[in-house]
Amino acid sequence: MLKRNEERKRDAREKIQLGGLVIKAGLSDLPSNVLLGLLIEARERIRDPDVIERMARLGDKEFKK
């Protein structure tokens, strides 16, 4: 029972953090189907190591704001 409760807490925390990223990126006003489409397209593009590096730099810059 305790393990299940810990898993639920971890799952909730992850969802809260991901929601925070959507807000920080300024995307919270988009319809959910558009947001999901953006994420699916990003999943396809992120296979390129150059894209991963560029996105990491951009993310680091935004976190420092």
N, CA, C and O atoms as a GROMACS GRO file, in nm:
protein
  260
    1MET      N    1   0.082  -0.119   0.000
    1MET     CA    2   0.000   0.000   0.000
    1MET      C    3   0.087   0.126   0.000
    1MET      O    4   0.058   0.222  -0.071
    2LEU      N    5   0.194   0.125   0.080
    2LEU     CA    6   0.282   0.241   0.089
    2LEU      C    7   0.350   0.266  -0.044
    2LEU      O    8   0.365   0.380  -0.087
    3LYS      N    9   0.393   0.159  -0.111
    3LYS     CA   10   0.460   0.175  -0.240
    3LYS      C   11   0.366   0.236  -0.343
    3LYS      O   12   0.406   0.322  -0.421
    4ARG      N   13   0.243   0.194  -0.343
    4ARG     CA   14   0.144   0.248  -0.436
    4ARG      C   15   0.120   0.396  -0.409
    4ARG      O   16   0.108   0.475  -0.502
    5ASN      N   17   0.114   0.433  -0.283
    5ASN     CA   18   0.095   0.572  -0.245
    5ASN      C   19   0.214   0.657  -0.290
    5ASN      O   20   0.196   0.769  -0.338
    6GLU      N   21   0.334   0.604  -0.273
    6GLU     CA   22   0.455   0.676  -0.318
    6GLU      C   23   0.456   0.692  -0.469
    6GLU      O   24   0.495   0.797  -0.520
    7GLU      N   25   0.412   0.590  -0.540
    7GLU     CA   26   0.404   0.598  -0.686
    7GLU      C   27   0.304   0.704  -0.729
    7GLU      O   28   0.329   0.778  -0.824
    8ARG      N   29   0.192   0.711  -0.661
    8ARG     CA   30   0.091   0.811  -0.693
    8ARG      C   31   0.143   0.952  -0.667
    8ARG      O   32   0.118   1.044  -0.745
    9LYS      N   33   0.216   0.969  -0.557
    9LYS     CA   34   0.274   1.100  -0.526
    9LYS      C   35   0.377   1.140  -0.630
    9LYS      O   36   0.380   1.255  -0.674
   10ARG      N   37   0.460   1.045  -0.671
   10ARG     CA   38   0.562   1.070  -0.772
   10ARG      C   39   0.496   1.106  -0.906
   10ARG      O   40   0.541   1.197  -0.976
   11ASP      N   41   0.390   1.034  -0.940
   11ASP     CA   42   0.317   1.062  -1.063
   11ASP      C   43   0.254   1.201  -1.059
   11ASP      O   44   0.260   1.275  -1.157
   12ALA      N   45   0.194   1.237  -0.947
   12ALA     CA   46   0.133   1.369  -0.933
   12ALA      C   47   0.238   1.479  -0.943
   12ALA      O   48   0.216   1.581  -1.007
   13ARG      N   49   0.351   1.458  -0.879
   13ARG     CA   50   0.459   1.558  -0.884
   13ARG      C   51   0.509   1.577  -1.026
   13ARG      O   52   0.534   1.690  -1.069
   14GLU      N   53   0.526   1.467  -1.099
   14GLU     CA   54   0.572   1.475  -1.238
   14GLU      C   55   0.473   1.554  -1.323
   14GLU      O   56   0.514   1.638  -1.404
   15LYS      N   57   0.344   1.528  -1.305
   15LYS     CA   58   0.242   1.600  -1.382
   15LYS      C   59   0.240   1.748  -1.348
   15LYS      O   60   0.222   1.832  -1.437
   16ILE      N   61   0.258   1.781  -1.222
   16ILE     CA   62   0.263   1.921  -1.181
   16ILE      C   63   0.384   1.989  -1.244
   16ILE      O   64   0.373   2.101  -1.294
   17GLN      N   65   0.499   1.923  -1.243
   17GLN     CA   66   0.620   1.980  -1.302
   17GLN      C   67   0.603   2.001  -1.453
   17GLN      O   68   0.643   2.104  -1.506
   18LEU      N   69   0.544   1.904  -1.520
   18LEU     CA   70   0.522   1.916  -1.664
   18LEU      C   71   0.424   2.029  -1.695
   18LEU      O   72   0.443   2.103  -1.792
   19GLY      N   73   0.322   2.043  -1.614
   19GLY     CA   74   0.229   2.154  -1.631
   19GLY      C   75   0.299   2.287  -1.611
   19GLY      O   76   0.270   2.384  -1.682
   20GLY      N   77   0.390   2.293  -1.516
   20GLY     CA   78   0.467   2.414  -1.493
   20GLY      C   79   0.552   2.450  -1.613
   20GLY      O   80   0.569   2.568  -1.643
   21LEU      N   81   0.606   2.350  -1.680
   21LEU     CA   82   0.686   2.376  -1.801
   21LEU      C   83   0.599   2.433  -1.913
   21LEU      O   84   0.643   2.522  -1.986
   22VAL      N   85   0.478   2.382  -1.925
   22VAL     CA   86   0.385   2.434  -2.027
   22VAL      C   87   0.356   2.581  -1.998
   22VAL      O   88   0.354   2.663  -2.090
   23ILE      N   89   0.334   2.614  -1.873
   23ILE     CA   90   0.306   2.752  -1.834
   23ILE      C   91   0.428   2.839  -1.859
   23ILE      O   92   0.416   2.948  -1.915
   24LYS      N   93   0.546   2.793  -1.818
   24LYS     CA   94   0.669   2.870  -1.836
   24LYS      C   95   0.697   2.896  -1.984
   24LYS      O   96   0.749   3.002  -2.020
   25ALA      N   97   0.664   2.802  -2.069
   25ALA     CA   98   0.684   2.818  -2.212
   25ALA      C   99   0.581   2.911  -2.276
   25ALA      O  100   0.592   2.944  -2.394
   26GLY      N  101   0.481   2.952  -2.199
   26GLY     CA  102   0.378   3.042  -2.252
   26GLY      C  103   0.278   2.972  -2.342
   26GLY      O  104   0.221   3.033  -2.432
   27LEU      N  105   0.256   2.843  -2.317
   27LEU     CA  106   0.168   2.765  -2.402
   27LEU      C  107   0.036   2.725  -2.336
   27LEU      O  108  -0.042   2.651  -2.395
   28SER      N  109   0.012   2.772  -2.216
   28SER     CA  110  -0.106   2.727  -2.142
   28SER      C  111  -0.237   2.775  -2.201
   28SER      O  112  -0.343   2.723  -2.167
   29ASP      N  113  -0.231   2.875  -2.289
   29ASP     CA  114  -0.355   2.924  -2.349
   29ASP      C  115  -0.394   2.848  -2.476
   29ASP      O  116  -0.500   2.874  -2.534
   30LEU      N  117  -0.312   2.755  -2.518
   30LEU     CA  118  -0.341   2.676  -2.638
   30LEU      C  119  -0.441   2.565  -2.607
   30LEU      O  120  -0.442   2.511  -2.496
   31PRO      N  121  -0.524   2.531  -2.703
   31PRO     CA  122  -0.611   2.414  -2.684
   31PRO      C  123  -0.527   2.288  -2.666
   31PRO      O  124  -0.418   2.278  -2.721
   32SER      N  125  -0.577   2.195  -2.589
   32SER     CA  126  -0.499   2.076  -2.557
   32SER      C  127  -0.461   1.995  -2.680
   32SER      O  128  -0.354   1.934  -2.683
   33ASN      N  129  -0.545   1.993  -2.783
   33ASN     CA  130  -0.509   1.916  -2.903
   33ASN      C  131  -0.393   1.981  -2.977
   33ASN      O  132  -0.311   1.911  -3.036
   34VAL      N  133  -0.385   2.114  -2.975
   34VAL     CA  134  -0.272   2.183  -3.038
   34VAL      C  135  -0.145   2.156  -2.959
   34VAL      O  136  -0.040   2.129  -3.018
   35LEU      N  137  -0.153   2.165  -2.828
   35LEU     CA  138  -0.037   2.139  -2.743
   35LEU      C  139   0.013   1.996  -2.762
   35LEU      O  140   0.134   1.974  -2.774
   36LEU      N  141  -0.077   1.901  -2.767
   36LEU     CA  142  -0.037   1.762  -2.790
   36LEU      C  143   0.028   1.747  -2.927
   36LEU      O  144   0.128   1.676  -2.940
   37GLY      N  145  -0.026   1.812  -3.028
   37GLY     CA  146   0.034   1.807  -3.161
   37GLY      C  147   0.175   1.863  -3.162
   37GLY      O  148   0.264   1.806  -3.226
   38LEU      N  149   0.197   1.974  -3.090
   38LEU     CA  150   0.331   2.031  -3.079
   38LEU      C  151   0.428   1.932  -3.014
   38LEU      O  152   0.541   1.917  -3.059
   39LEU      N  153   0.383   1.867  -2.909
   39LEU     CA  154   0.468   1.771  -2.839
   39LEU      C  155   0.500   1.649  -2.926
   39LEU      O  156   0.611   1.598  -2.923
   40ILE      N  157   0.403   1.604  -3.002
   40ILE     CA  158   0.426   1.490  -3.091
   40ILE      C  159   0.527   1.528  -3.199
   40ILE      O  160   0.617   1.450  -3.230
   41GLU      N  161   0.513   1.646  -3.256
   41GLU     CA  162   0.609   1.691  -3.356
   41GLU      C  163   0.748   1.705  -3.294
   41GLU      O  164   0.848   1.669  -3.356
   42ALA      N  165   0.755   1.758  -3.172
   42ALA     CA  166   0.884   1.772  -3.104
   42ALA      C  167   0.947   1.635  -3.081
   42ALA      O  168   1.068   1.619  -3.095
   43ARG      N  169   0.866   1.537  -3.048
   43ARG     CA  170   0.917   1.401  -3.027
   43ARG      C  171   0.986   1.350  -3.152
   43ARG      O  172   1.089   1.282  -3.143
   44GLU      N  173   0.932   1.382  -3.268
   44GLU     CA  174   0.993   1.339  -3.394
   44GLU      C  175   1.123   1.415  -3.421
   44GLU      O  176   1.222   1.355  -3.464
   45ARG      N  177   1.125   1.543  -3.395
   45ARG     CA  178   1.243   1.625  -3.423
   45ARG      C  179   1.357   1.599  -3.325
   45ARG      O  180   1.474   1.617  -3.360
   46ILE      N  181   1.326   1.557  -3.205
   46ILE     CA  182   1.427   1.544  -3.100
   46ILE      C  183   1.521   1.427  -3.126
   46ILE      O  184   1.616   1.406  -3.050
   47ARG      N  185   1.497   1.351  -3.228
   47ARG     CA  186   1.586   1.240  -3.263
   47ARG      C  187   1.719   1.289  -3.320
   47ARG      O  188   1.816   1.214  -3.326
   48ASP      N  189   1.723   1.414  -3.362
   48ASP     CA  190   1.844   1.474  -3.417
   48ASP      C  191   1.928   1.532  -3.302
   48ASP      O  192   1.880   1.621  -3.232
   49PRO      N  193   2.050   1.485  -3.282
   49PRO     CA  194   2.134   1.535  -3.172
   49PRO      C  195   2.156   1.686  -3.176
   49PRO      O  196   2.167   1.750  -3.071
   50ASP      N  197   2.161   1.745  -3.295
   50ASP     CA  198   2.177   1.890  -3.305
   50ASP      C  199   2.054   1.962  -3.249
   50ASP      O  200   2.066   2.067  -3.186
   51VAL      N  201   1.937   1.907  -3.274
   51VAL     CA  202   1.814   1.966  -3.222
   51VAL      C  203   1.812   1.953  -3.070
   51VAL      O  204   1.772   2.047  -3.001
   52ILE      N  205   1.854   1.840  -3.018
   52ILE     CA  206   1.859   1.821  -2.872
   52ILE      C  207   1.949   1.927  -2.810
   52ILE      O  208   1.912   1.989  -2.710
   53GLU      N  209   2.066   1.948  -2.868
   53GLU     CA  210   2.160   2.046  -2.814
   53GLU      C  211   2.101   2.187  -2.819
   53GLU      O  212   2.113   2.263  -2.723
   54ARG      N  213   2.039   2.222  -2.931
   54ARG     CA  214   1.981   2.356  -2.946
   54ARG      C  215   1.866   2.377  -2.848
   54ARG      O  216   1.854   2.484  -2.789
   55MET      N  217   1.782   2.276  -2.830
   55MET     CA  218   1.670   2.286  -2.737
   55MET      C  219   1.719   2.295  -2.592
   55MET      O  220   1.661   2.367  -2.511
   56ALA      N  221   1.826   2.222  -2.560
   56ALA     CA  222   1.883   2.229  -2.425
   56ALA      C  223   1.935   2.369  -2.395
   56ALA      O  224   1.913   2.421  -2.286
   57ARG      N  225   2.003   2.430  -2.492
   57ARG     CA  226   2.052   2.567  -2.472
   57ARG      C  227   1.936   2.664  -2.453
   57ARG      O  228   1.941   2.751  -2.366
   58LEU      N  229   1.834   2.650  -2.535
   58LEU     CA  230   1.719   2.739  -2.525
   58LEU      C  231   1.648   2.720  -2.389
   58LEU      O  232   1.609   2.818  -2.326
   59GLY      N  233   1.633   2.596  -2.346
   59GLY     CA  234   1.570   2.569  -2.218
   59GLY      C  235   1.651   2.625  -2.102
   59GLY      O  236   1.596   2.682  -2.008
   60ASP      N  237   1.783   2.607  -2.108
   60ASP     CA  238   1.869   2.662  -2.002
   60ASP      C  239   1.854   2.813  -1.993
   60ASP      O  240   1.849   2.869  -1.883
   61LYS      N  241   1.848   2.878  -2.108
   61LYS     CA  242   1.835   3.024  -2.112
   61LYS      C  243   1.703   3.067  -2.048
   61LYS      O  244   1.700   3.164  -1.973
   62GLU      N  245   1.596   2.996  -2.075
   62GLU     CA  246   1.465   3.030  -2.018
   62GLU      C  247   1.461   3.006  -1.868
   62GLU      O  248   1.399   3.084  -1.795
   63PHE      N  249   1.525   2.899  -1.821
   63PHE     CA  250   1.527   2.873  -1.677
   63PHE      C  251   1.600   2.980  -1.600
   63PHE      O  252   1.572   3.002  -1.482
   64LYS      N  253   1.695   3.046  -1.665
   64LYS     CA  254   1.775   3.150  -1.596
   64LYS      C  255   1.701   3.281  -1.586
   64LYS      O  256   1.746   3.372  -1.516
   65LYS      N  257   1.589   3.295  -1.655
   65LYS     CA  258   1.512   3.421  -1.650
   65LYS      C  259   1.443   3.438  -1.518
   65LYS      O  260   1.374   3.538  -1.497
   0.00000   0.00000   0.00000
